[in-house]
């Protein structure tokens, strides 16, 4: 049977980074006619993502994981080191995945390999892929949403899934307000090789200017997120490889041995942002269109994947009743389903980051006391690990093993 309107879709995903590609695959997997609108991803993106168990299971369920296994490195432990130089230092804490019965908390994967695997999965699916530099016009009135691209291509959909980043044009078109704040920090990002094994341990040094995190990669490689003041970050990024290695060694203290083969270094200003609502006027916000936080604890992309899976599940439920999936009722359900998870992560990361920047002794005492509790109280440790990696209340069926008999979305 011919499609009566090939330019009309149930869902139009705006944005073609990992969050947008996963959203498109999730919607299509649940039977929604889907298009993804955006540019081809940048294969030179030197960043890596730490994906936790729920995100890995989502990629498996979307047939995108097999293409990533040769690029993925397991995260078997997470180590927190107080390097603030404060008068009272917190104890070192290491969380091991085997404490909660897991082989690994998740896997670290390069962004370039991730987007490539997702694009391959899309090429073999029923998803329409509309390549464009930008969406230039939105019409969100009436019974559907209509968009126009910079190449004058036009499509319409019942629901817009906005995965178009922290400056989201889709969010602006939907008239969704944001609370935004800046940190006087920037992150230097690179990957490198080293002579000593990382032991599948991700190490996060908590320093006064911000965290310095090394995340294990395949073989003897790691990715780095090094937070400094913006001026210092720019200065560090322009060092020669030899000088950069020497500066990094001062913080690592020989942890990984000799450091070589640095990828091009990039600098990203740190900011925080949260949308007042995650859905309005036929637009649902995914990932950084709805929430932005510092790169602490590897929460950002995992939050985005949960956004994608929850939105697809709720939209498919409504679609199965032949009802309009773009109504405010659906968008309000989506906001309610995601609000606690998003707000809790943003608040926790913001509090931890500000505690590093504070000069107040009581703040350092409170942070130290929290780390002591995490080190010594077994039930608390296990609970924090489970909720930090994959909060059970926020996981829809797309992020669970197929054999699990659970409700589609738990509120």
Buried (B, 14 or more C-beta within 10 A) or exposed (E): EEEEEEBBBBBBBBBBBBBBBBBBBBBBBBBBBBBBBBEEBEEEBBBBBBBBBBBBBBBBBBBBBEBBEEBBBBBBBBBBBBBBEBEEBBEEBEBBBEBBEBEBBBBBBBBBBBBBBBBBBBEEBEBBBBEBEEBEEBEBEEEBBBBBBEEEBEBBBBBBBBBBBBEBBBBBBBEBEBEEEEBEBBBBBBBBBBEEEBEBBBBBBBBEBBBBBBBBBBEBBBBBBBBBBBEBBEBBBEBEBEEBBEEBBEBBEEBBBEBEEBBEBBBBEBBBBBBEBBBBBBBBBBBBBBBBBBBBBBBBBBBBBBBBBBBBBBBBBBBEEEEBBBBEEBBBBBBBBBBEBBEBBBEBBBEBBEBBBBEEEEBBBEBBEBBEEBBEEEEEBBEBBBBBBBBEEBBBBBBBEEEEEEEBBBE
